[in-house]
């Protein structure tokens, strides 16, 4: 047997024996992992409210991962969430945290600001986009916010820049939604009939009737209820992190050997093969991200065994 083949089989054996957890996985998960989120979108995803903690015993996993989750948690509760992640890690296990990189957002904003001030039209478009990255997901009051409105324009002056910030797969999805919206506008006849039928079903539903009663009872305050519901639904960003603040948070949770990673780099061998931070074609899923990993210490008593 060649050394390369033996090495691959050894890595496969290690992977089979290890246990992996993807917390708040959304629609991006691996079937070999344990994947949990508020809503199950697939048979490989377990539904669970993470505000109640992580539903596994201490020292259950070799690797815990969450991507673009921590920024949706209040700053006052972030430490508790990270401690929960560390709690379910085995000694020597790895926590990988991925979230929007505040430092890179700030640097891109300052670059665009300087160039836009000099009259550069492309830089002005970049500036507008970076302002959305800074604030829109913190202050929006409806799903998608102004960022969705911006992306649904028929054309973007700085589309290559936006693609570098968002990632090609996400921008492709936006373009597809935009094309579908245009198709819906162009087919008005049968579309109108479908809208009427859908409206009748909605009006007859208990949920609609309940909402109608709430609107009647609350009057103008109904809008405040809707705003509160949206803010509690999990879409908005409640805090932002850079490599210093996130590293400090992981150290306070007891992790060591904390390092900034690239999208395809990890303590875990063959990380990119799981296609969580890197697409199969090698492109980064969310290029605007900061990637940090830390290791849970092994107690001295365990080292001697």
C-alpha positions in Angstrom: 0.0 0.0 0.0 1.4 3.4 -0.9 2.1 6.0 1.8 -0.5 8.4 0.3 -3.2 5.7 0.4 -2.3 4.6 3.9 -2.4 8.3 5.0 -5.9 8.8 3.4 -7.3 5.7 5.1 -5.9 6.8 8.4 -7.6 10.2 8.1 -10.8 8.5 7.1 -10.6 6.4 10.2 -10.1 9.4 12.4 -13.0 11.2 10.8 -15.3 8.2 11.3 -14.4 8.1 15.0 -14.8 11.9 15.6 -18.1 13.6 16.4 -18.9 16.9 14.8 -21.6 19.5 15.7 -22.9 22.4 13.5 -24.8 24.9 15.7 -27.3 27.1 14.0 -26.6 25.5 10.7 -29.3 27.1 8.6 -29.4 25.5 5.1 -25.6 24.8 5.1 -24.8 21.5 6.8 -23.1 18.2 6.3 -25.0 14.9 6.6 -22.2 13.2 8.6 -22.5 15.9 11.3 -25.0 16.5 14.0 -26.8 19.7 12.8 -29.1 21.8 14.9 -31.1 25.0 14.3 -34.3 26.7 15.4 -36.2 25.2 12.4 -35.4 21.9 10.7 -35.0 22.4 6.9 -33.9 18.8 6.3 -34.0 15.4 7.9 -30.3 15.9 8.8 -31.2 19.0 10.9 -32.6 18.8 14.4 -34.9 21.6 15.5 -34.0 23.2 18.8 -34.1 26.6 20.4 -30.5 27.5 21.1 -31.6 30.1 23.6 -32.2 27.2 25.9 -28.6 26.0 25.6 -27.0 23.2 23.6 -28.9 20.0 24.1 -26.0 17.6 24.6 -24.0 16.3 27.6 -20.5 17.7 28.6 -17.6 16.5 26.4 -19.7 15.1 23.6 -17.9 16.5 20.5 -14.5 16.7 19.0 -15.4 19.7 16.8 -18.0 22.4 17.2 -18.7 24.9 14.4 -21.1 27.8 14.0 -21.2 30.2 11.1 -22.9 33.7 11.2 -24.7 32.8 14.5 -22.9 34.7 17.2 -23.6 38.2 15.8 -27.3 37.4 16.2 -27.0 36.9 19.9 -27.1 39.8 22.4 -23.7 40.8 23.6 -24.7 40.1 27.2 -25.5 36.5 26.3 -22.6 35.8 23.9 -20.3 34.5 26.7 -23.0 32.0 27.9 -23.4 30.8 24.3 -19.6 30.3 23.8 -19.3 28.6 27.2 -22.0 26.2 26.1 -20.1 25.4 22.9 -16.9 24.8 25.0 -18.9 22.7 27.5 -20.0 20.1 24.9 -16.4 19.9 23.5 -14.2 17.0 24.5 -10.8 17.9 26.0 -8.6 18.7 23.1 -11.6 19.5 20.9 -11.9 22.4 18.5 -14.4 25.3 18.4 -14.5 27.1 15.0 -16.4 30.4 14.9 -17.3 32.2 11.7 -18.9 35.6 11.6 -18.8 39.0 9.7 -15.4 40.6 10.1 -15.9 44.1 11.6 -12.3 45.0 11.0 -12.5 44.2 7.2 -15.8 46.0 7.0 -14.3 49.1 8.6 -11.2 49.0 6.4 -13.3 48.7 3.2 -15.6 51.5 4.4 -12.6 53.8 5.0 -11.1 52.9 1.6 -14.4 53.6 -0.2 -15.0 56.8 1.8 -11.6 58.2 0.7 -12.0 57.3 -2.9 -15.6 58.4 -3.1 -14.6 61.8 -1.7 -12.3 62.2 -4.7 -15.2 61.8 -7.1 -14.8 58.1 -8.0 -18.2 56.8 -9.1 -17.4 53.1 -8.5 -16.0 54.0 -5.0 -19.3 55.8 -4.3 -21.2 52.6 -5.1 -18.8 50.7 -2.9 -19.3 53.2 -0.1 -23.1 52.8 -0.3 -22.7 49.0 -0.1 -20.4 49.2 2.9 -22.8 51.5 4.7 -25.4 48.8 4.3 -23.0 46.2 5.6 -22.3 48.4 8.6 -25.9 49.2 9.7 -28.7 47.7 7.7 -28.8 44.3 9.4 -28.7 46.0 12.8 -31.5 48.5 12.2 -33.8 46.9 9.6 -37.5 46.4 10.5 -38.4 44.0 7.8 -36.8 40.9 6.3 -34.0 41.7 3.9 -34.0 45.4 4.8 -32.5 48.0 2.5 -29.8 45.5 1.5 -32.5 43.4 -0.3 -33.9 46.5 -2.0 -30.3 47.4 -3.2 -29.6 43.9 -4.5 -32.9 43.8 -6.4 -31.9 46.6 -8.7 -31.8 45.7 -12.4 -28.1 46.4 -12.4 -25.3 47.1 -9.9 -22.6 49.5 -10.9 -20.1 47.6 -8.6 -21.4 44.1 -9.0 -17.9 42.5 -8.9 -17.2 44.2 -5.6 -20.5 43.1 -4.1 -19.8 39.5 -5.3 -16.4 39.6 -3.6 -18.1 40.7 -0.4 -21.1 38.3 -0.5 -19.7 35.3 -2.4 -20.7 34.1 -5.9 -23.3 31.6 -4.7 -25.3 34.1 -2.7 -25.2 36.7 -5.5 -26.4 34.0 -7.9 -29.4 33.3 -5.7 -30.2 37.0 -5.6 -30.1 37.2 -9.4 -32.4 34.1 -9.6 -34.9 35.7 -7.3 -34.7 39.0 -9.3 -35.4 37.1 -12.5 -38.3 35.2 -11.0 -39.8 38.5 -9.8 -39.6 39.9 -13.3 -41.3 36.8 -14.7 -44.1 37.1 -12.1 -44.7 40.7 -13.2 -44.9 39.8 -16.9 -47.6 37.1 -16.4 -50.5 39.1 -15.0 -53.6 37.0 -16.1 -53.3 33.6 -14.4 -51.2 35.3 -11.7 -54.1 37.5 -10.6 -56.3 34.4 -10.2 -53.7 32.7 -8.1 -53.3 35.8 -5.9 -57.1 35.9 -5.4 -57.2 32.2 -4.4 -54.3 32.7 -2.0 -55.9 35.7 -0.5 -59.1 33.8 0.2 -57.2 31.0 1.9 -55.3 33.5 4.1 -58.5 35.3 5.1 -60.2 32.0 6.1 -57.2 30.9 8.2 -57.3 31.0 12.1 -53.9 32.8 12.0 -55.2 35.6 9.9 -58.3 36.0 12.1 -56.1 36.1 15.2 -54.0 38.8 13.6 -57.1 40.8 12.6 -58.2 40.7 16.3 -54.8 41.9 17.5 -54.8 44.7 15.0 -58.3 45.7 16.1 -57.3 45.7 19.8 -53.9 47.3 19.6 -54.6 49.9 17.0 -51.5 51.9 16.2 -49.5 49.8 18.7 -49.9 46.8 16.4 -46.9 48.1 14.4 -44.8 48.0 17.5 -45.8 44.3 18.0 -44.8 43.5 14.5 -41.4 45.3 14.9 -40.8 43.3 18.2 -41.7 40.0 16.5 -39.3 40.7 13.7 -36.4 41.7 15.9 -36.9 38.5 18.0 -37.0 36.3 14.8 -33.2 36.2 14.6 -32.4 38.1 11.4 -30.9 41.2 12.8 -27.3 41.6 14.0 -27.1 42.4 17.8 -23.3 42.8 17.9 -20.2 42.8 15.8 -16.7 41.3 16.3 -13.2 41.6 15.1 -10.2 39.3 15.6 -9.4 40.9 19.0 -12.8 40.9 20.6 -13.7 37.4 19.3 -10.3 36.1 20.4 -10.8 37.6 23.9 -14.3 36.0 24.1 -12.8 32.6 23.3 -10.0 33.0 25.8 -12.5 33.9 28.5 -14.4 30.7 27.7 -11.2 28.8 28.4 -9.9 28.0 24.9 -6.2 28.0 24.1 -4.2 27.9 20.8 -6.6 30.5 19.3 -5.7 31.3 15.7 -7.2 33.3 12.8 -7.9 30.9 9.9 -8.6 31.1 6.2 -11.9 29.7 4.9 -10.3 26.4 3.9 -7.8 26.1 6.8 -8.5 24.3 10.1 -7.0 22.2 12.9 -9.4 19.6 11.4 -7.7 17.7 8.5 -9.4 18.1 5.1 -11.6 20.8 6.4 -12.5 22.2 3.0 -13.9 18.8 2.0 -17.0 19.4 4.2 -18.0 22.3 2.0 -19.1 24.5 4.9 -16.9 27.5 4.4 -15.6 26.6 1.0 -17.6 25.6 -2.1 -16.7 22.6 -4.1 -15.1 24.9 -6.8 -12.9 26.4 -4.1 -14.7 29.7 -3.8 -15.5 31.0 -0.3 -19.1 30.7 0.8 -19.1 34.0 2.8 -16.0 36.0 1.9 -16.9 38.8 4.4 -16.2 36.5 7.3 -13.7 36.2 10.1 -12.6 32.6 10.9 -11.3 31.8 14.4 -10.5 28.5 16.0 -9.5 27.6 19.5 -8.8 24.3 21.4 -10.2 23.1 24.7 -7.3 22.3 27.0 -6.6 18.7 28.1 -6.4 18.4 31.9 -3.0 17.4 33.2 -4.5 14.2 34.7 -5.7 13.2 31.2 -2.3 13.9 29.6 -0.7 11.3 31.8 -3.0 8.5 30.9 
